[in-house]
Amino acid sequence: MSKKNTVAMAAVGSLMALGMSMASTGAIAAEKDMEKCFGVVKAGKNDCATATSSCAGTSTEDAQKDAFVVMPAGLCDKLPGGSTEAG
């Protein structure tokens, strides 16, 4: 590999690392304005494990009371059947 290619690959790698670093920082900041919303998720679309399913995407029924999806704070209470606490 030529020196020119090596320098270009290093530059691209550095930019990717910087972008991923900034994205993760933004995600952490965004989490503070997010909340779990129970009882509004379609079957198979939950964000995490429930009492009756082992992981994300495994809820078995629509509006399952212990299945949640993460959404912006304040939105859950506006949705029919939405609750910030598991049912």
Backbone as a chain_set.jsonl record, in Angstrom:
{"seq": "MSKKNTVAMAAVGSLMALGMSMASTGAIAAEKDMEKCFGVVKAGKNDCATATSSCAGTSTEDAQKDAFVVMPAGLCDKLPGGSTEAG", "coords": {"N": [[0.852, -1.164, 0.0], [0.528, 2.206, -0.796], [2.123, 5.194, 0.537], [0.476, 7.401, 0.321], [-2.11, 6.271, 0.161], [-2.234, 5.092, 2.693], [-2.194, 7.327, 4.39], [-4.595, 8.537, 3.62], [-6.452, 6.565, 4.38], [-6.055, 6.586, 7.137], [-6.944, 9.144, 7.747], [-9.665, 8.981, 7.046], [-10.481, 7.014, 8.851], [-10.062, 8.364, 11.274], [-11.952, 10.44, 11.051], [-14.297, 8.932, 11.033], [-14.224, 7.809, 13.608], [-14.403, 10.137, 15.145], [-16.953, 11.035, 14.387], [-18.573, 8.913, 15.363], [-18.057, 9.148, 18.057], [-19.179, 11.656, 18.612], [-21.829, 11.119, 17.978], [-22.53, 9.229, 19.93], [-22.32, 10.776, 22.211], [-24.37, 12.604, 21.771], [-26.514, 10.828, 21.869], [-26.503, 10.073, 24.546], [-27.116, 12.505, 25.77], [-29.638, 12.871, 24.688], [-31.062, 10.785, 25.863], [-31.815, 11.703, 28.349], [-34.061, 13.162, 27.906], [-35.946, 11.344, 27.288], [-38.383, 8.678, 27.729], [-39.745, 5.602, 29.042], [-42.523, 4.067, 27.548], [-45.294, 2.329, 28.287], [-47.695, -0.154, 27.207], [-48.499, 0.662, 24.647], [-47.284, -0.458, 22.501], [-46.92, -2.229, 19.43], [-47.29, -5.729, 18.714], [-44.271, -7.499, 18.859], [-42.642, -5.27, 18.56], [-41.459, -4.134, 20.765], [-39.045, -2.431, 22.903], [-37.361, -3.679, 24.763], [-36.743, -6.467, 27.032], [-39.564, -8.136, 28.591], [-41.814, -9.121, 31.25], [-42.851, -11.41, 30.23], [-41.511, -11.949, 27.878], [-38.325, -12.482, 26.332], [-36.51, -10.635, 25.153], [-35.836, -7.612, 23.195], [-38.277, -6.846, 20.722], [-39.911, -9.075, 20.99], [-42.455, -9.108, 22.111], [-45.758, -10.379, 22.505], [-48.342, -9.537, 21.956], [-50.458, -6.839, 20.829], [-50.388, -3.678, 22.486], [-49.445, -4.672, 24.916], [-49.215, -4.746, 28.376], [-46.812, -4.786, 29.851], [-44.841, -4.313, 28.045], [-42.636, -2.024, 26.478], [-41.815, 1.028, 24.715], [-39.289, 3.349, 23.933], [-39.63, 6.815, 24.08], [-39.958, 10.384, 23.338], [-39.982, 12.416, 26.28], [-43.036, 13.103, 27.945], [-44.738, 12.575, 25.82], [-45.917, 10.044, 26.011], [-48.042, 10.095, 27.902], [-49.981, 11.309, 26.434], [-50.928, 9.484, 24.653], [-53.473, 7.102, 23.844], [-54.011, 4.634, 26.234], [-51.389, 4.695, 27.001], [-48.726, 4.582, 29.381], [-46.364, 5.497, 31.855], [-45.557, 3.629, 33.59], [-45.211, 0.128, 34.139], [-47.876, -2.116, 33.499]], "CA": [[0.0, 0.0, 0.0], [1.358, 3.405, -0.887], [2.044, 6.116, 1.671], [-0.692, 8.253, 0.077], [-3.289, 5.487, 0.552], [-2.184, 4.913, 4.145], [-2.587, 8.598, 4.995], [-6.023, 8.719, 3.337], [-7.204, 5.628, 5.22], [-5.958, 7.066, 8.514], [-7.813, 10.319, 7.853], [-11.046, 8.502, 7.028], [-10.699, 6.335, 10.129], [-10.168, 9.388, 12.32], [-13.249, 11.112, 10.893], [-15.342, 8.0, 11.469], [-14.153, 7.726, 15.072], [-14.927, 11.395, 15.666], [-18.4, 11.027, 14.177], [-19.195, 7.965, 16.282], [-17.93, 9.736, 19.382], [-20.169, 12.729, 18.726], [-23.156, 10.506, 17.951], [-22.814, 8.614, 21.225], [-22.525, 11.871, 23.165], [-25.721, 13.089, 21.511], [-27.471, 9.823, 22.337], [-26.553, 10.159, 26.001], [-27.852, 13.724, 26.095], [-31.031, 12.672, 24.294], [-31.711, 9.856, 26.781], [-32.353, 12.443, 29.487], [-35.365, 13.683, 27.491], [-36.719, 10.197, 26.807], [-38.989, 7.872, 28.784], [-40.372, 4.352, 28.631], [-43.978, 4.158, 27.441], [-45.871, 0.981, 28.333], [-49.078, -0.35, 26.792], [-48.83, 1.218, 23.332], [-46.417, -1.094, 21.508], [-47.449, -3.307, 18.603], [-46.638, -7.016, 18.952], [-42.971, -7.666, 18.229], [-41.953, -3.995, 18.363], [-40.997, -3.607, 22.052], [-37.638, -2.056, 22.947], [-36.549, -4.462, 25.682], [-37.412, -7.635, 27.597], [-40.725, -7.933, 29.456], [-41.991, -10.24, 32.184], [-43.253, -12.606, 29.478], [-40.683, -12.145, 26.691], [-36.92, -12.461, 26.734], [-35.684, -9.546, 24.624], [-36.495, -6.636, 22.324], [-38.941, -7.372, 19.538], [-40.544, -10.377, 21.231], [-43.764, -9.034, 22.756], [-46.648, -11.283, 21.781], [-49.641, -8.95, 21.644], [-50.524, -5.381, 20.762], [-50.708, -2.972, 23.734], [-49.068, -5.501, 26.068], [-49.043, -3.799, 29.487], [-45.447, -4.756, 30.374], [-43.924, -4.033, 26.938], [-42.483, -0.582, 26.313], [-41.014, 1.642, 23.671], [-38.732, 4.598, 24.438], [-40.079, 7.96, 23.28], [-39.699, 11.671, 23.997], [-40.69, 12.643, 27.543], [-44.284, 13.84, 27.853], [-45.582, 12.082, 24.736], [-46.617, 8.82, 26.413], [-49.291, 10.398, 28.577], [-50.934, 11.799, 25.43], [-51.369, 8.362, 23.828], [-54.482, 6.234, 24.461], [-53.459, 3.419, 26.82], [-49.989, 4.906, 27.347], [-48.4, 4.769, 30.787], [-44.927, 5.472, 32.133], [-45.33, 2.515, 34.522], [-45.68, -1.155, 33.638], [-49.198, -2.514, 34.02]], "C": [[0.907, 1.239, 0.0], [1.157, 4.298, 0.332], [0.816, 7.004, 1.553], [-1.98, 7.533, 0.506], [-3.364, 5.316, 2.065], [-2.652, 6.175, 4.864], [-4.086, 8.823, 4.798], [-6.866, 7.802, 4.221], [-7.178, 6.07, 6.682], [-6.881, 8.265, 8.727], [-9.282, 9.903, 7.897], [-11.381, 7.816, 8.353], [-10.863, 7.32, 11.272], [-11.504, 10.107, 12.256], [-14.395, 10.215, 11.345], [-15.372, 7.904, 12.989], [-14.723, 8.987, 15.707], [-16.44, 11.446, 15.533], [-19.116, 10.097, 15.136], [-19.145, 8.498, 17.706], [-18.982, 10.807, 19.595], [-21.582, 12.162, 18.756], [-23.492, 9.892, 19.293], [-23.024, 9.674, 22.293], [-23.922, 12.443, 23.003], [-26.769, 12.121, 22.009], [-27.602, 9.868, 23.849], [-27.344, 11.386, 26.426], [-29.328, 13.547, 25.783], [-31.765, 11.752, 25.259], [-32.35, 10.575, 27.964], [-33.744, 12.979, 29.18], [-36.266, 12.581, 26.963], [-37.32, 9.454, 27.995], [-39.563, 6.592, 28.189], [-41.881, 4.558, 28.606], [-44.536, 2.74, 27.301], [-47.291, 0.981, 27.771], [-49.456, 0.205, 25.432], [-48.092, 0.524, 22.185], [-47.169, -2.17, 20.727], [-46.665, -4.583, 18.899], [-45.325, -7.09, 18.172], [-42.178, -6.388, 18.039], [-41.435, -3.382, 19.662], [-39.494, -3.364, 22.048], [-36.778, -2.941, 23.837], [-37.365, -5.649, 26.202], [-38.604, -7.229, 28.464], [-40.794, -9.108, 30.426], [-42.295, -11.537, 31.429], [-42.469, -12.82, 28.187], [-39.228, -11.836, 27.035], [-36.086, -11.297, 26.218], [-36.493, -8.619, 23.73], [-37.117, -7.331, 21.123], [-39.65, -8.695, 19.743], [-41.87, -10.295, 21.979], [-44.758, -9.792, 21.883], [-48.005, -10.707, 21.427], [-49.554, -7.433, 21.574], [-50.917, -4.834, 22.128], [-50.438, -3.812, 24.983], [-48.65, -4.567, 27.203], [-47.63, -3.74, 30.051], [-44.402, -4.529, 29.28], [-43.85, -2.52, 26.732], [-41.69, -0.229, 25.075], [-40.522, 2.97, 24.244], [-39.136, 5.724, 23.492], [-39.803, 9.258, 24.018], [-40.567, 11.855, 25.24], [-41.937, 13.486, 27.301], [-45.232, 13.328, 26.788], [-46.442, 10.896, 25.17], [-47.975, 9.11, 27.021], [-50.366, 10.897, 27.619], [-51.506, 10.686, 24.567], [-52.429, 7.525, 24.542], [-53.836, 4.946, 24.965], [-52.01, 3.558, 27.262], [-49.793, 5.153, 28.826], [-46.888, 4.713, 30.957], [-44.569, 4.406, 33.156], [-45.9, 1.238, 33.924], [-47.002, -1.533, 34.29], [-49.228, -3.897, 34.551]], "O": [[1.913, 1.294, 0.707], [0.169, 4.182, 1.058], [0.182, 7.328, 2.557], [-2.841, 8.136, 1.147], [-4.446, 5.391, 2.648], [-3.414, 6.102, 5.828], [-4.77, 9.257, 5.725], [-7.891, 8.23, 4.754], [-8.18, 5.938, 7.386], [-7.523, 8.381, 9.771], [-10.052, 10.424, 8.704], [-12.46, 8.028, 8.906], [-11.712, 7.129, 12.143], [-12.125, 10.358, 13.289], [-15.349, 10.683, 11.967], [-16.447, 7.917, 13.588], [-15.448, 8.911, 16.699], [-17.133, 11.855, 16.464], [-20.165, 10.455, 15.672], [-20.091, 8.316, 18.473], [-19.611, 10.857, 20.651], [-22.438, 12.668, 19.481], [-24.625, 10.015, 19.758], [-23.837, 9.479, 23.196], [-24.59, 12.736, 23.995], [-27.808, 12.541, 22.519], [-28.703, 9.716, 24.379], [-28.157, 11.312, 27.348], [-30.181, 14.023, 26.533], [-32.969, 11.913, 25.461], [-33.336, 10.09, 28.52], [-34.526, 13.225, 30.098], [-37.243, 12.856, 26.265], [-36.84, 9.574, 29.123], [-39.83, 6.512, 26.99], [-42.451, 5.148, 29.524], [-44.275, 2.051, 26.315], [-47.999, 1.984, 27.848], [-50.639, 0.219, 25.092], [-48.267, 0.892, 21.024], [-47.956, -2.926, 21.296], [-45.5, -4.518, 19.293], [-45.277, -6.784, 16.98], [-41.123, -6.421, 17.406], [-41.012, -2.226, 19.666], [-38.756, -3.999, 21.295], [-35.558, -2.952, 23.675], [-38.534, -5.81, 25.85], [-38.646, -6.123, 29.002], [-39.928, -9.982, 30.417], [-42.027, -12.629, 31.93], [-42.735, -13.781, 27.466], [-38.944, -11.029, 27.92], [-35.042, -10.997, 26.797], [-37.691, -8.821, 23.533], [-36.557, -8.282, 20.579], [-39.964, -9.379, 18.769], [-42.369, -11.321, 22.442], [-44.611, -9.838, 20.662], [-48.754, -11.325, 20.67], [-48.679, -6.822, 22.187], [-51.696, -5.459, 22.847], [-51.13, -3.672, 25.991], [-47.813, -3.688, 27.0], [-47.268, -2.742, 30.674], [-43.203, -4.551, 29.559], [-44.862, -1.823, 26.801], [-41.002, -1.058, 24.479], [-41.26, 3.643, 24.963], [-39.004, 5.611, 22.274], [-39.453, 9.238, 25.198], [-41.743, 11.492, 25.245], [-41.904, 14.459, 26.547], [-46.426, 13.619, 26.845], [-47.584, 10.77, 24.729], [-48.957, 8.444, 26.693], [-51.546, 10.904, 27.968], [-52.465, 10.909, 23.827], [-52.295, 7.264, 25.738], [-53.18, 4.243, 24.196], [-51.455, 2.625, 27.843], [-50.588, 5.847, 29.458], [-46.212, 3.952, 30.264], [-43.408, 4.287, 33.548], [-46.948, 1.262, 33.278], [-47.214, -1.298, 35.48], [-50.27, -4.357, 35.017]]}, "num_chains": 1, "name": "protein.A"}
